[in-house]
Amino acid sequence: MSENNKEYLAKRQLKSGTAGWVLLAGLGVSYVISGDFAGWNFGIAEAGWGGFAIAAVLMAIMYLALVLSLAEMSAAIPAAGGGYSFARQAMGPAGGYLTGLAVLIEYALAPAAIVIFIGSAVQELLGFNGPWVYALFYIVFVGIHLAGVGEALKVMMVISGLAVLVIIATAVVLIGNFDASRLYDVAVTEAAGASEFLPLGWYGVWAALPFAMWLFLAVEGVPLAAEEAKDPAKDVPKGIIGAMIFLLFTALLVVVLVPGAGGAAAMGASAVPLVDALNATGNHSLATIVNILGLAGLVASFFSIIYGYSRLVFALSRAGYLPRSLSITTSRKVPARALIVPAIFGFIASLSGEGDLMLAMAVVGATVSYALMALSHILVRFKQPDMPRPYKTPGGIFTSGIALVLSLIALTGVYAFDPRAFLFTMVLFAIGAAYYFGYSAKHLVAKSANEEFALLAAAESDLSIAN
């Protein structure tokens, strides 16, 4: 490897051996946990409880199939780019970039939306809100990340633990108030296929898919921590699968018990469904606690998605897809610019106050990336059948094929719910694609994924010898 390449990569190293599989599973839960507190329930307004339940099952299958596919690729290709790295291996530089761009749209817009919801929660609890609240949360939690990945992940585990305890405590209390008849109190419409179980018909199921995704959205970000894992080949698959299994459990709790206790119609219109369900059943003291600690769920997802976007921007920048200065790391091996620059853009986006629109746009980015990642698994299986695979996806390409088909259906579901979000996201995607084909395609650090990984391995080996 040339001296120029050595110097370039020496400035762009993450701290390896920081996270075991438990921390990685915690990261996966943290990405998603805010979705259990609110957002998913609006799918009941679109489809009734039965229609939303069908949508939730379909999205659970999609995410499980995707997670199992990503587990194989993350063990075989342990790079900080996650889905971008897998797609580059399968589809070359252009496919890798477009996948990374889709994930970046998801991960850049989601924190902006979440910080708006955090502001609303602060308003509810303390009586004030505004841009300076958004700025404060960005500054504090980007600052914690700048202290180092080990410190950040431990703080994240504590915050996520509080959020999980709130969900479990709520579920335990609501079990005694569960009444199945409350699941079907949404008025039956004249829509095609409408019934007591599907009061808004089959179209409602389609429109509810984006809300069902909110129960699992961003769990796919666990492989972004691959270069910081203790044993990537074992820890990342165990971490992402462990997170998914736990999230299936929490999703079941909230989707069944909250509307079953508080009423489906009321929960479909609620901004804080867990709190409203507890109040409806007379559990006012716990409702107050959940209202306070529910902020922990929002903060957990905000905090962890900041981590996710920083590692993605770091990987795309290091490869030359984005400006190379964004991947320079500090003495603590933290990608400071990859943390700060997207935070500035996110803060500016948050000033719009349109959290729902940004979340819908994040879902569009997510579904595009899911389709490309699932396709990557299929292509790598065909193109590189002899690649060492410490973990193999159960069902092979049949499993990733399910993820591919369901992700494309989910993408159309966003259009059914909010065509504006779909079109705005496609505009961002077109701008990002124009940047790649017009500039960065000619300035990549390596011609192929294998060449990039070889350069990284050589750099790490040289640094280890030097130390």
Backbone torsions as a table, in degrees:
resi	resn	phi	psi	omega
1	MET	NA	138.3	-177.5
2	SER	-68.2	158.8	177.9
3	GLU	-62.4	-35.2	178.9
4	ASN	-61.9	-43.4	178.8
5	ASN	-66.1	-39.4	178.2
6	LYS	-60.0	-47.4	-178.8
7	GLU	-64.5	-41.0	-179.4
8	TYR	-60.4	-49.4	-175.7
9	LEU	-77.0	-26.1	178.3
10	ALA	-63.2	-28.7	178.9
11	LYS	-85.1	-0.6	-172.4
12	ARG	-132.8	57.3	-178.6
13	GLN	-116.9	134.8	173.6
14	LEU	-93.0	164.3	-177.2
15	LYS	-84.6	104.8	-177.4
16	SER	-78.4	161.8	175.6
17	GLY	73.6	21.2	-176.0
18	THR	-89.7	-37.0	-170.4
19	ALA	-118.6	126.8	170.7
20	GLY	-88.5	-177.3	-173.6
21	TRP	-68.0	-29.8	179.8
22	VAL	-66.7	-44.2	176.6
23	LEU	-62.8	-38.0	179.4
24	LEU	-68.0	-39.1	175.5
25	ALA	-63.5	-40.6	176.4
26	GLY	-61.7	-38.3	176.4
27	LEU	-61.2	-44.5	179.4
28	GLY	-61.6	-42.9	178.1
29	VAL	-66.0	-41.1	-178.4
30	SER	-62.7	-40.2	176.5
31	TYR	-51.3	-39.3	-164.5
32	VAL	-102.2	-25.5	-159.9
33	ILE	-58.1	-28.6	178.9
34	SER	-61.8	-27.4	-180.0
35	GLY	-66.1	-20.2	176.9
36	ASP	-77.1	-22.1	-176.0
37	PHE	-84.4	-32.4	-178.3
38	ALA	-168.2	160.6	177.7
39	GLY	106.2	-52.0	179.7
40	TRP	-59.2	-36.9	-172.0
41	ASN	-66.1	-21.3	177.8
42	PHE	-66.1	-18.1	174.9
43	GLY	-65.0	-26.8	176.9
44	ILE	-67.0	-36.5	177.6
45	ALA	-66.2	-28.2	-179.9
46	GLU	-82.3	-29.0	-169.0
47	ALA	-136.7	-3.6	-168.9
48	GLY	74.2	170.4	-175.4
49	TRP	-66.3	-43.3	-178.3
50	GLY	-62.0	-44.5	178.8
51	GLY	-64.1	-40.8	178.5
52	PHE	-67.1	-37.2	178.7
53	ALA	-60.5	-40.8	177.5
54	ILE	-63.5	-45.8	179.0
55	ALA	-60.1	-41.3	-178.8
56	ALA	-65.8	-40.1	178.0
57	VAL	-64.2	-44.1	179.1
58	LEU	-60.7	-43.7	-179.4
59	MET	-71.9	-31.4	174.6
60	ALA	-63.6	-41.8	177.7
61	ILE	-64.0	-43.8	179.6
62	MET	-59.7	-48.3	-177.8
63	TYR	-67.0	-39.2	179.2
64	LEU	-63.9	-43.9	178.4
65	ALA	-63.3	-40.7	179.5
66	LEU	-66.0	-44.3	-179.6
67	VAL	-61.0	-42.4	178.9
68	LEU	-64.8	-35.2	177.2
69	SER	-69.9	-43.1	179.3
70	LEU	-66.3	-32.3	178.8
71	ALA	-60.1	-43.1	177.8
72	GLU	-63.8	-47.6	-175.9
73	MET	-70.0	-34.2	-179.7
74	SER	-69.5	-30.5	176.6
75	ALA	-73.8	-35.8	-178.4
76	ALA	-81.9	-30.2	-176.3
77	ILE	-131.1	75.1	-174.8
78	PRO	-79.5	82.7	-179.1
79	ALA	-125.8	153.9	-175.5
80	ALA	-65.5	-16.1	-178.4
81	GLY	-77.0	-9.9	179.4
82	GLY	56.0	-125.2	-176.8
83	GLY	-57.4	-33.7	176.9
84	TYR	-60.8	-44.8	-178.6
85	SER	-65.0	-39.0	179.7
86	PHE	-65.8	-43.4	-178.7
87	ALA	-66.9	-35.8	178.8
88	ARG	-66.0	-36.9	177.8
89	GLN	-63.2	-36.6	-174.8
90	ALA	-89.0	-38.6	-169.3
91	MET	-121.7	7.4	177.7
92	GLY	82.6	-177.4	-174.5
93	PRO	-57.7	-43.6	-177.4
94	ALA	-65.7	-46.3	178.4
95	GLY	-62.5	-38.4	178.1
96	GLY	-64.2	-45.2	-178.9
97	TYR	-64.6	-45.7	-177.5
98	LEU	-63.5	-35.3	175.7
99	THR	-67.8	-46.0	177.5
100	GLY	-61.1	-37.6	178.6
101	LEU	-63.6	-43.1	179.0
102	ALA	-61.7	-43.3	178.2
103	VAL	-65.9	-38.9	-179.0
104	LEU	-64.1	-40.1	176.6
105	ILE	-59.7	-44.5	178.2
106	GLU	-60.8	-49.8	-172.0
107	TYR	-78.3	-21.0	177.1
108	ALA	-81.9	-36.4	-176.7
109	LEU	-83.6	-32.7	-177.5
110	ALA	-59.4	-46.8	179.0
111	PRO	-63.4	-34.9	178.3
112	ALA	-63.1	-40.8	177.7
113	ALA	-67.6	-44.3	-176.8
114	ILE	-64.1	-38.0	-178.6
115	VAL	-67.3	-28.6	173.7
116	ILE	-65.6	-42.2	178.0
117	PHE	-67.0	-35.8	175.3
118	ILE	-61.2	-43.2	178.1
119	GLY	-59.4	-40.2	178.1
120	SER	-65.1	-38.8	178.4
121	ALA	-65.9	-40.8	177.3
122	VAL	-63.2	-39.9	177.1
123	GLN	-59.4	-43.2	-178.5
124	GLU	-65.9	-38.7	-174.8
125	LEU	-86.0	-40.1	-170.8
126	LEU	-117.8	-10.7	174.8
127	GLY	85.7	12.8	175.9
128	PHE	-141.1	157.4	-176.9
129	ASN	-162.6	173.9	176.6
130	GLY	139.4	176.3	-177.7
131	PRO	-55.6	-33.1	-178.8
132	TRP	-68.5	-26.4	173.8
133	VAL	-67.6	-44.8	177.4
134	TYR	-59.0	-46.0	-178.3
135	ALA	-61.9	-41.0	-179.2
136	LEU	-61.3	-44.7	-179.2
137	PHE	-66.6	-41.0	176.2
138	TYR	-60.6	-46.5	-176.8
139	ILE	-63.4	-45.6	-177.4
140	VAL	-64.2	-47.6	-171.6
141	PHE	-83.5	-28.0	168.7
142	VAL	-66.1	-38.3	178.7
143	GLY	-60.5	-41.4	177.8
144	ILE	-62.8	-41.2	178.1
145	HIS	-63.4	-35.1	179.7
146	LEU	-66.0	-21.4	179.4
147	ALA	-71.2	-21.5	179.6
148	GLY	137.2	150.2	-173.6
149	VAL	-66.9	-38.4	-179.3
150	GLY	-61.9	-45.6	178.8
151	GLU	-62.8	-43.3	-177.5
152	ALA	-63.9	-44.9	-177.6
153	LEU	-66.9	-32.8	178.4
154	LYS	-70.4	-40.8	175.4
155	VAL	-61.0	-43.3	-179.8
156	MET	-60.1	-39.6	-179.5
157	MET	-63.2	-40.3	179.6
158	VAL	-64.1	-47.3	-179.0
159	ILE	-63.0	-44.7	179.5
160	SER	-63.1	-38.9	179.5
161	GLY	-59.9	-41.6	177.1
162	LEU	-61.6	-43.2	-179.2
163	ALA	-64.0	-42.0	179.8
164	VAL	-65.2	-41.8	178.5
165	LEU	-59.6	-38.6	179.2
166	VAL	-63.6	-43.8	-179.4
167	ILE	-63.7	-45.1	-178.4
168	ILE	-66.5	-42.7	178.4
169	ALA	-61.5	-41.3	177.7
170	THR	-62.0	-44.5	-179.3
171	ALA	-62.5	-43.1	-179.5
172	VAL	-60.2	-42.9	-179.5
173	VAL	-68.8	-40.9	-174.6
174	LEU	-74.7	-19.9	179.6
175	ILE	-55.1	-41.7	-178.3
176	GLY	-68.9	-16.0	-178.7
177	ASN	-107.7	7.0	-175.7
178	PHE	-69.9	133.7	176.2
179	ASP	-140.3	112.8	-174.5
180	ALA	-57.5	-28.9	-178.2
181	SER	-65.0	-25.5	-180.0
182	ARG	-70.2	-17.7	178.9
183	LEU	-69.8	-19.5	-172.2
184	TYR	-119.5	36.8	-178.1
185	ASP	-96.9	12.6	175.2
186	VAL	-84.7	132.1	-176.9
187	ALA	-63.1	136.4	179.5
188	VAL	-75.2	132.3	-179.4
189	THR	-99.2	-174.6	177.6
190	GLU	-92.5	9.0	-176.9
191	ALA	-62.8	156.1	179.8
192	ALA	-60.5	128.3	178.9
193	GLY	78.8	10.6	-176.9
194	ALA	-67.7	141.6	177.9
195	SER	-157.1	179.9	177.5
196	GLU	-61.3	-37.0	179.4
197	PHE	-74.7	-36.7	179.6
198	LEU	-120.9	72.0	-172.7
199	PRO	-62.7	-23.1	177.4
200	LEU	-109.9	16.1	174.8
201	GLY	72.5	-171.1	-176.2
202	TRP	-72.7	-28.3	177.0
203	TYR	-60.4	-35.3	179.2
204	GLY	-62.0	-38.7	177.5
205	VAL	-59.3	-44.4	-179.6
206	TRP	-61.5	-47.9	-178.4
207	ALA	-69.9	-20.2	-179.1
208	ALA	-83.9	-11.9	-176.6
209	LEU	-55.8	-43.6	179.4
210	PRO	-60.8	-33.4	179.7
211	PHE	-74.3	-34.5	176.0
212	ALA	-64.8	-33.9	177.6
213	MET	-62.4	-28.3	-176.6
214	TRP	-63.2	-18.4	177.2
215	LEU	-72.8	-17.0	-175.0
216	PHE	-136.1	-2.8	-172.0
217	LEU	-58.0	127.5	174.7
218	ALA	93.1	-2.7	176.4
219	VAL	-60.0	-25.0	180.0
220	GLU	-65.3	-6.4	-178.4
221	GLY	-79.7	-6.8	-178.5
222	VAL	-55.6	-44.1	-179.8
223	PRO	-62.1	-12.8	176.0
224	LEU	-63.4	-18.0	179.2
225	ALA	-94.7	10.6	-171.7
226	ALA	-57.6	-41.1	-176.4
227	GLU	-72.6	-12.4	179.2
228	GLU	-105.8	3.9	179.4
229	ALA	-78.8	154.4	178.8
230	LYS	-68.7	-45.7	178.4
231	ASP	-138.2	85.7	-171.6
232	PRO	-53.2	-40.0	-176.1
233	ALA	-62.5	-28.9	179.7
234	LYS	-104.5	-41.8	-171.6
235	ASP	-70.7	-40.6	-176.0
236	VAL	-67.8	-48.1	176.4
237	PRO	-59.1	-43.6	179.7
238	LYS	-65.1	-38.6	-178.6
239	GLY	-66.2	-47.9	-175.8
240	ILE	-71.9	-36.7	178.2
241	ILE	-70.2	-41.0	177.7
242	GLY	-61.2	-42.7	178.0
243	ALA	-62.1	-43.4	-177.8
244	MET	-64.2	-41.8	179.5
245	ILE	-62.9	-42.2	179.2
246	PHE	-65.6	-39.9	-179.6
247	LEU	-68.5	-31.1	173.6
248	LEU	-62.4	-38.6	179.4
249	PHE	-66.4	-48.4	-178.8
250	THR	-67.2	-35.3	177.6
251	ALA	-62.2	-42.8	178.6
252	LEU	-60.7	-42.2	-179.9
253	LEU	-60.0	-51.6	-173.5
254	VAL	-74.9	-37.4	-176.3
255	VAL	-68.7	-32.8	-178.4
256	VAL	-91.8	-49.3	-170.5
257	LEU	-77.9	-37.2	-176.1
258	VAL	-65.8	-53.7	176.9
259	PRO	-71.4	-25.9	178.9
260	GLY	-70.9	-20.2	177.1
261	ALA	-102.3	-40.7	-175.3
262	GLY	-95.6	-10.1	-177.6
263	GLY	94.7	130.7	-175.8
264	ALA	-63.9	-43.8	-177.3
265	ALA	-61.4	-45.1	-179.6
266	ALA	-66.9	-41.3	-178.3
267	MET	-70.0	-29.5	178.5
268	GLY	-66.2	-18.9	-179.8
269	ALA	-109.7	3.9	-172.5
270	SER	-87.2	137.8	173.6
271	ALA	-80.5	-23.9	-179.9
272	VAL	-134.9	76.8	-171.4
273	PRO	-61.2	-38.3	179.9
274	LEU	-64.5	-42.8	179.6
275	VAL	-65.0	-46.1	-177.7
276	ASP	-66.9	-34.9	177.6
277	ALA	-66.4	-39.9	178.4
278	LEU	-67.3	-41.3	177.7
279	ASN	-65.0	-38.6	-179.0
280	ALA	-65.8	-24.7	-179.1
281	THR	-102.0	9.4	175.2
282	GLY	84.3	9.5	-179.2
283	ASN	-95.4	64.4	-170.7
284	HIS	-69.2	-36.3	-179.0
285	SER	-64.8	-46.5	178.7
286	LEU	-66.0	-35.2	178.3
287	ALA	-59.4	-39.9	178.6
288	THR	-64.7	-42.9	178.6
289	ILE	-63.3	-44.0	-179.9
290	VAL	-63.9	-37.4	178.7
291	ASN	-62.4	-38.1	179.4
292	ILE	-74.8	-51.2	-176.2
293	LEU	-77.1	-15.1	175.1
294	GLY	-59.8	-25.8	175.5
295	LEU	-60.6	-29.4	178.8
296	ALA	-63.1	-36.1	178.4
297	GLY	-64.6	-44.3	177.6
298	LEU	-63.6	-44.0	-179.3
299	VAL	-64.9	-38.6	-179.7
300	ALA	-59.6	-46.9	-179.7
301	SER	-69.0	-41.5	177.5
302	PHE	-57.6	-48.0	-176.9
303	PHE	-63.8	-45.6	-175.1
304	SER	-75.7	-33.4	178.7
305	ILE	-70.7	-29.0	171.3
306	ILE	-59.5	-44.4	175.5
307	TYR	-57.8	-47.0	-176.9
308	GLY	-61.0	-47.5	-177.7
309	TYR	-66.8	-32.8	-179.2
310	SER	-64.9	-38.7	-180.0
311	ARG	-72.6	-33.9	177.5
312	LEU	-69.2	-47.2	178.1
313	VAL	-60.9	-41.1	176.7
314	PHE	-56.0	-49.8	-176.9
315	ALA	-66.4	-43.0	179.9
316	LEU	-66.5	-36.6	178.8
317	SER	-71.1	-44.4	-179.6
318	ARG	-59.0	-33.9	180.0
319	ALA	-81.7	-10.3	178.8
320	GLY	96.8	1.4	178.2
321	TYR	-69.9	-40.0	176.3
322	LEU	-110.9	165.6	179.1
323	PRO	-48.0	129.7	-170.5
324	ARG	-64.7	-24.2	-178.9
325	SER	-64.2	-21.1	-177.9
326	LEU	-70.5	-16.3	-176.4
327	SER	-99.5	2.6	178.0
328	ILE	-67.7	132.6	-178.3
329	THR	-105.8	157.2	-178.8
330	THR	-83.5	-177.7	177.5
331	SER	-63.1	-24.2	176.1
332	ARG	-86.0	5.7	-178.2
333	LYS	60.7	44.1	176.9
334	VAL	-112.5	131.5	178.9
335	PRO	-78.5	79.5	-170.1
336	ALA	-59.6	-45.6	-177.0
337	ARG	-68.4	-33.3	177.9
338	ALA	-70.2	-19.0	173.4
339	LEU	-84.4	-42.9	-169.8
340	ILE	-81.1	-46.9	-174.1
341	VAL	-61.7	-49.0	177.6
342	PRO	-64.1	-29.5	177.7
343	ALA	-63.7	-37.1	178.1
344	ILE	-64.2	-46.0	177.9
345	PHE	-63.7	-40.4	179.0
346	GLY	-63.3	-41.8	178.2
347	PHE	-61.9	-43.5	178.6
348	ILE	-60.7	-42.8	178.8
349	ALA	-63.8	-35.4	-178.1
350	SER	-66.2	-23.1	-179.6
351	LEU	-65.2	-18.4	176.8
352	SER	-66.0	-27.8	-177.7
353	GLY	74.6	1.8	-176.9
354	GLU	-94.7	71.5	-178.3
355	GLY	-62.9	-39.6	-178.2
356	ASP	-64.0	-41.2	179.3
357	LEU	-64.1	-43.9	-178.5
358	MET	-66.9	-35.2	176.7
359	LEU	-65.0	-42.0	178.4
360	ALA	-62.9	-39.0	177.1
361	MET	-66.9	-37.5	176.4
362	ALA	-62.1	-37.5	179.1
363	VAL	-66.6	-37.1	176.3
364	VAL	-61.3	-48.5	177.5
365	GLY	-57.7	-41.4	-179.4
366	ALA	-62.4	-48.6	-175.4
367	THR	-66.1	-36.4	175.1
368	VAL	-61.7	-44.5	-179.5
369	SER	-65.7	-36.6	179.8
370	TYR	-62.7	-44.2	179.7
371	ALA	-61.0	-43.2	-178.6
372	LEU	-70.0	-35.5	178.6
373	MET	-70.2	-40.8	177.6
374	ALA	-64.1	-41.3	176.8
375	LEU	-62.5	-37.4	178.6
376	SER	-60.3	-42.2	178.9
377	HIS	-60.1	-44.0	-179.6
378	ILE	-63.6	-46.6	-177.5
379	LEU	-65.9	-41.7	179.6
380	VAL	-64.7	-37.3	176.6
381	ARG	-58.5	-41.3	-178.9
382	PHE	-78.1	-41.7	-174.1
383	LYS	-78.7	-34.0	-175.8
384	GLN	-131.3	65.5	-176.9
385	PRO	-64.5	-21.5	-177.4
386	ASP	-95.8	3.4	178.1
387	MET	-59.3	134.2	176.5
388	PRO	-60.1	128.0	-178.4
389	ARG	-127.9	93.6	180.0
390	PRO	-58.2	-28.3	175.5
391	TYR	-129.8	135.9	178.8
392	LYS	-116.1	135.2	-179.2
393	THR	-64.4	123.3	174.1
394	PRO	-58.9	130.0	-178.9
395	GLY	87.4	-10.6	176.0
396	GLY	57.2	-134.2	-174.8
397	ILE	-71.7	-16.4	174.1
398	PHE	-64.3	-41.3	178.8
399	THR	-64.8	-48.4	179.5
400	SER	-68.6	-27.2	175.1
401	GLY	-64.3	-38.7	175.9
402	ILE	-61.9	-45.0	179.3
403	ALA	-61.3	-40.2	-179.4
404	LEU	-62.9	-50.1	-177.6
405	VAL	-63.9	-47.0	-177.4
406	LEU	-68.0	-32.1	178.5
407	SER	-68.2	-36.2	177.3
408	LEU	-68.3	-37.7	176.3
409	ILE	-65.5	-41.9	179.0
410	ALA	-63.0	-36.9	177.9
411	LEU	-59.9	-43.1	177.9
412	THR	-68.1	-26.9	178.1
413	GLY	-64.2	-34.6	176.6
414	VAL	-63.8	-40.8	178.5
415	TYR	-63.8	-38.6	178.9
416	ALA	-63.3	-35.2	-178.4
417	PHE	-83.1	-46.6	-173.7
418	ASP	-148.0	88.0	179.7
419	PRO	-56.9	-31.8	-179.4
420	ARG	-61.0	-45.3	179.4
421	ALA	-62.4	-40.7	179.6
422	PHE	-61.1	-48.4	-175.7
423	LEU	-69.2	-41.7	178.7
424	PHE	-60.6	-41.1	-179.2
425	THR	-67.2	-38.4	177.7
426	MET	-63.7	-33.7	176.0
427	VAL	-64.2	-46.0	177.0
428	LEU	-60.1	-41.1	-179.8
429	PHE	-63.2	-41.9	179.9
430	ALA	-65.0	-40.2	178.3
431	ILE	-63.6	-44.6	179.2
432	GLY	-63.9	-39.5	179.1
433	ALA	-66.3	-39.7	179.1
434	ALA	-62.9	-38.0	177.6
435	TYR	-62.1	-42.2	-179.1
436	TYR	-65.8	-54.0	-174.7
437	PHE	-70.5	-24.8	-179.9
438	GLY	-88.0	-23.9	-175.1
439	TYR	-137.9	-64.6	-165.9
440	SER	-69.1	-23.2	177.9
441	ALA	-59.2	-25.9	-178.4
442	LYS	-92.2	0.3	-175.0
443	HIS	-130.0	30.3	179.9
444	LEU	-75.0	148.4	-179.1
445	VAL	-72.4	-35.8	-179.3
446	ALA	-134.3	151.6	-177.3
447	LYS	-77.9	-24.2	-177.7
448	SER	-142.0	166.1	177.1
449	ALA	-62.6	-42.9	-179.1
450	ASN	-60.8	-39.6	179.4
451	GLU	-66.3	-41.3	178.6
452	GLU	-63.0	-45.1	-178.9
453	PHE	-65.4	-35.4	178.3
454	ALA	-65.8	-41.4	176.9
455	LEU	-61.4	-42.5	180.0
456	LEU	-64.2	-44.4	-179.6
457	ALA	-62.1	-41.5	179.8
458	ALA	-66.2	-41.0	178.5
459	ALA	-62.3	-44.6	179.8
460	GLU	-63.2	-38.9	179.1
461	SER	-65.1	-43.1	179.2
462	ASP	-64.0	-40.9	179.3
463	LEU	-66.0	-38.1	178.7
464	SER	-64.2	-41.3	179.2
465	ILE	-66.1	-41.2	-179.3
466	ALA	-63.2	-34.4	-178.3
467	ASN	-82.4	NA	NA
